[in-house]
Amino acid sequence: MTSCHVCHNPAITPVAVDTRPPRLVSSDARPVEGTVGYGYCDVCGTLQKLIDRRWRDVSDRVYDTYDINHQSEGAEPKVFGSPFGDGPRSQVLLGLFLENAQLGEEGRLLDVGCSNGNLLASFHALRPQWRLSGSEISDQWQSTVLSMPGVDAFFVGREIDYPESYDVISLSHVLEHIPDPSAFLQRLSRHLTPEGRFLIAVPDLRQNPIDLVIADHCTHFDANALMNVLDKSGLIVDTLTAEGLPKELVAIARVGTATEKPTPYVVRSSLLDLCEKYLALLWDVTDAARHAGQTSGKFGLMGSSIAAVWLAEELGSSVTFFVDEDRDRIGSHLLGRPIFGMDQVPEGATVFIPLSVNVAKKIVDRGRKYPIHFVYSESNRPDTN
């Protein structure tokens, strides 16, 4: 029996997966061969992948060939409809951060899991006098990041003893990859200045069921699970929101003093029940998309990221193109099929939207002027309660 990698409860509850487990996708939106197990901790309430040989083999294969934002030659995805504006994801994330945290004109920032440096570039544009550092598990992007304005250090490895303290440590889509995330944050806390802040972004399972099929994600967060991790790490949360970025949770946290107590978070419906519901929901989406593809001679999927890759693998050759609103991705190819803009979709084609009903309706509204038959699953209504 695998123990909980958040609270170390020695016996977690396995989650039953039916006879046709969903296909897996990497966090950089590529198909992944293999299977994983799911578990639920009755003590801390965290839904997680079982950290066993299967998961380690799958995640190691993902990281060995990681290719961030390959659909757009490294350009980060765009965010649409955020309260903090539209634009590159890191730019919107930092807009939220600066609205909720007071930063001086000078300071030091460490971006853990910086990949090719998108967040560092966005931060330099906002605070050009700050000294910036990046950190990654491999040196794949070292020369790229070190060539960026304001960057003076790049660290490689999994457990790094950083030589400085930082006013901001950012972890954008990092914690969901980390077994024992609280111990990871505790180590990083030693490198935070007394007034420093963590900026943390993770997928929100309650908004985004597709997170379950991301092979290298081992913790599936909702707000309660993230609060538990931050509390266990000795951190005080100043801001926690699911409203700033679509399908994500964003937290701003700091090291607590001896007299401070964390803000209790109300435990919502069980993530165990939600996981079983969401696995069934994924099959409802697959069946609805398969039916739509069978009734159309010209069939494509909306999006060019994880949900679209997962569904294309489930459906096979019936998917002949993808559609995206991100200009950096239009004209590229994904899984050997072209990525069209809405204005390039063949007239009369059917485009299935593998996203929640709320998101799908907004896409349909933006695409009304084009001769596209949009379809989505009415059952794709994630439970945010």
Residue pairs with C-beta under 8 A, 6 or more apart in sequence:
1 10
1 11
1 12
2 12
2 37
2 39
2 50
2 51
2 52
3 9
3 10
3 11
3 12
4 10
4 12
4 39
4 41
4 43
4 44
4 46
4 48
5 48
5 51
5 179
5 180
5 181
5 218
5 219
6 41
6 44
6 46
6 48
6 180
6 181
6 182
6 219
6 225
6 228
6 229
6 232
7 41
7 43
7 44
7 46
7 228
7 232
9 41
9 42
9 43
9 44
12 39
12 40
12 41
12 42
12 48
12 50
13 39
13 40
13 41
13 42
13 272
14 37
14 38
14 39
14 50
15 37
15 38
15 39
15 40
15 47
15 272
15 275
15 276
16 276
17 37
17 38
17 279
18 279
20 283
21 35
22 212
22 213
22 279
22 282
22 283
22 310
22 314
23 31
23 32
23 213
23 310
23 313
23 314
24 31
24 32
24 33
24 34
24 35
24 36
24 58
24 213
24 214
24 215
25 31
25 32
25 213
25 214
25 215
25 306
25 309
25 310
25 313
26 32
26 62
26 66
26 214
26 215
26 216
27 62
27 173
27 177
27 214
27 215
27 216
27 217
27 306
28 62
28 66
28 67
28 68
28 69
28 70
29 70
29 71
29 304
29 305
29 306
29 308
29 309
29 334
30 62
30 67
30 70
30 309
31 309
31 313
31 335
32 58
32 61
32 62
32 215
34 54
34 57
34 58
34 61
34 215
35 54
36 49
36 50
36 54
36 55
36 58
36 215
37 49
37 50
37 52
37 54
37 55
38 47
38 48
38 49
38 50
38 212
38 275
39 47
39 48
39 49
39 50
40 46
40 47
40 48
40 270
40 271
40 272
40 275
41 48
44 225
44 228
45 224
45 225
45 228
45 267
45 270
45 271
46 219
46 220
46 225
46 228
46 229
46 271
47 205
47 219
47 220
47 225
47 271
47 272
47 274
47 275
48 218
48 219
48 220
49 55
49 217
49 218
49 219
49 220
51 179
51 218
55 215
55 218
58 215
58 216
59 177
59 215
59 216
59 218
62 215
62 216
63 137
63 138
63 216
66 138
66 140
68 74
68 115
68 116
69 75
69 76
69 77
69 116
71 304
71 305
71 324
71 329
71 332
71 334
71 339
72 326
72 328
72 329
72 332
73 328
73 332
74 116
75 88
75 118
75 328
76 88
76 89
76 90
76 118
77 88
77 89
77 305
77 326
77 329
78 86
78 87
78 88
78 89
78 325
78 326
78 327
78 328
79 86
79 87
79 88
79 89
79 92
79 245
79 246
80 86
80 246
80 325
81 246
81 362
82 92
82 244
82 245
82 246
83 243
83 244
84 92
84 95
84 96
84 99
84 244
85 91
85 92
85 95
86 92
88 118
88 122
89 118
89 245
90 118
90 119
90 121
90 122
90 123
90 172
91 122
92 244
92 245
93 119
93 172
93 199
93 201
93 244
93 245
93 250
94 119
94 122
94 123
94 126
96 241
96 244
96 245
96 250
97 199
97 250
97 252
98 126
100 238
100 239
100 252
101 168
101 197
101 199
101 238
101 239
101 252
103 127
103 167
103 168
104 167
105 127
105 129
106 129
106 130
107 127
107 130
107 131
107 167
107 168
108 130
108 131
108 132
108 133
108 164
108 165
108 166
108 167
108 168
108 193
109 120
109 123
109 127
109 130
109 131
109 132
109 133
109 166
109 167
109 168
109 169
109 170
110 133
110 134
110 135
110 162
110 166
110 168
110 169
110 170
110 191
111 117
111 119
111 120
111 123
111 132
111 133
111 134
111 135
111 170
111 172
112 135
112 169
112 170
112 171
112 174
112 188
113 135
113 136
113 171
113 172
113 173
113 174
113 177
114 120
114 134
114 135
114 136
114 141
114 145
114 154
115 136
115 141
116 141
116 144
116 145
117 134
117 141
117 144
117 145
117 148
117 151
119 170
119 172
120 132
120 134
120 145
120 148
120 150
120 151
121 148
121 149
123 130
123 132
123 150
124 130
124 132
124 148
124 149
124 150
124 151
128 149
128 150
130 150
131 150
131 152
132 148
132 150
132 151
132 152
133 151
133 152
133 153
133 154
133 155
133 162
133 164
133 166
134 141
134 145
134 151
134 153
134 154
134 155
135 154
135 155
135 156
135 160
135 162
136 142
136 154
136 155
136 156
137 156
137 157
137 158
138 156
139 154
139 156
142 154
142 156
145 151
145 154
146 154
155 162
159 187
162 191
164 191
165 191
165 192
165 193
165 196
166 191
166 192
166 193
166 196
167 193
167 195
167 196
167 197
168 196
168 197
168 198
168 199
169 188
169 191
169 192
169 196
169 197
169 198
169 199
170 198
170 199
170 200
171 188
171 198
171 199
171 200
171 201
172 199
172 200
172 201
173 201
173 202
173 203
174 200
175 181
175 184
175 185
175 200
175 202
175 219
175 221
175 226
175 229
176 202
176 203
176 211
176 214
176 217
176 218
176 219
176 220
176 221
177 216
177 217
177 218
178 184
178 218
178 219
179 218
181 219
181 229
181 233
182 229
182 232
182 233
185 198
185 229
185 230
185 233
185 235
186 233
186 234
188 198
189 233
189 234
189 235
189 255
192 198
192 254
192 255
194 255
195 254
196 254
196 255
197 238
197 252
197 253
197 254
198 235
198 251
198 252
198 253
198 254
199 250
199 251
199 252
200 226
200 230
200 250
200 251
200 252
200 253
201 245
201 248
201 249
201 250
201 251
202 219
202 221
202 226
202 248
202 249
203 211
203 214
203 217
203 220
203 221
203 247
203 248
203 249
204 221
204 222
204 223
204 242
204 247
204 248
204 249
205 211
205 212
205 220
205 221
205 222
205 271
205 274
205 278
206 222
206 223
206 242
206 274
206 382
206 383
206 384
207 242
207 246
207 247
207 248
207 356
207 382
207 384
208 247
208 248
208 382
209 278
209 281
209 282
209 380
209 382
210 282
210 306
210 307
210 310
210 354
211 217
211 220
212 220
212 275
212 278
212 279
212 282
213 282
213 306
213 310
214 306
219 225
219 229
220 271
220 275
221 229
221 249
222 249
222 268
222 271
222 274
223 240
223 242
223 249
223 265
223 268
224 265
224 266
224 267
224 268
225 271
226 240
226 249
226 251
227 237
227 240
227 262
227 263
227 265
228 265
230 237
230 251
230 253
230 262
231 262
234 255
234 256
235 253
235 254
235 255
235 256
235 262
236 253
236 254
236 255
236 256
236 260
236 262
236 263
237 251
237 252
237 253
237 262
237 263
238 252
238 253
238 254
239 250
239 251
239 252
240 249
240 250
240 251
240 252
241 249
241 250
242 248
242 249
242 250
242 384
244 250
246 359
256 262
268 385
269 383
269 385
274 383
277 383
278 382
281 379
281 380
281 382
284 377
284 379
284 380
285 311
285 354
285 377
285 379
285 380
286 311
286 314
286 315
288 352
288 375
288 376
288 377
288 379
289 301
289 311
289 314
289 315
289 352
289 354
289 375
289 377
290 314
290 315
290 318
292 299
292 350
292 352
292 375
293 299
293 315
293 318
293 319
293 350
293 352
294 318
295 350
296 349
296 350
296 373
298 320
298 346
298 348
298 349
298 350
299 318
299 319
299 320
299 349
299 350
299 351
299 352
300 319
300 320
300 321
300 322
300 323
300 337
300 340
300 345
300 349
300 350
300 351
300 352
301 308
301 311
301 312
301 319
301 321
301 322
301 323
301 351
301 352
301 353
301 354
302 308
302 322
302 323
302 324
302 351
302 352
302 353
302 354
302 355
302 360
302 363
302 374
303 322
303 323
303 324
303 353
303 354
303 355
304 322
304 324
304 326
304 329
304 332
304 334
304 339
307 354
307 355
308 322
308 334
308 354
309 334
309 335
310 354
311 319
311 352
311 354
312 319
312 322
312 334
312 335
312 337
313 335
319 337
320 337
321 337
321 338
321 339
321 340
321 345
321 349
322 334
322 337
322 338
322 339
322 340
323 339
323 340
323 341
323 342
323 345
323 351
323 372
324 330
324 339
324 340
324 341
325 341
325 342
325 363
325 366
327 341
329 339
330 339
330 340
330 341
330 344
331 338
331 339
332 338
332 339
333 339
342 366
342 367
342 370
342 372
343 370
345 351
345 370
345 371
345 372
347 371
348 371
348 373
349 372
349 373
350 372
350 373
350 374
350 375
351 372
351 373
351 374
351 375
352 374
352 375
352 376
353 359
353 360
353 363
353 364
353 374
353 375
353 376
354 376
354 377
354 380
355 363
355 376
355 380
356 380
356 381
356 382
357 376
357 377
357 378
357 380
357 381
358 381
360 374
360 376
360 380
363 374
364 374
364 376
367 374
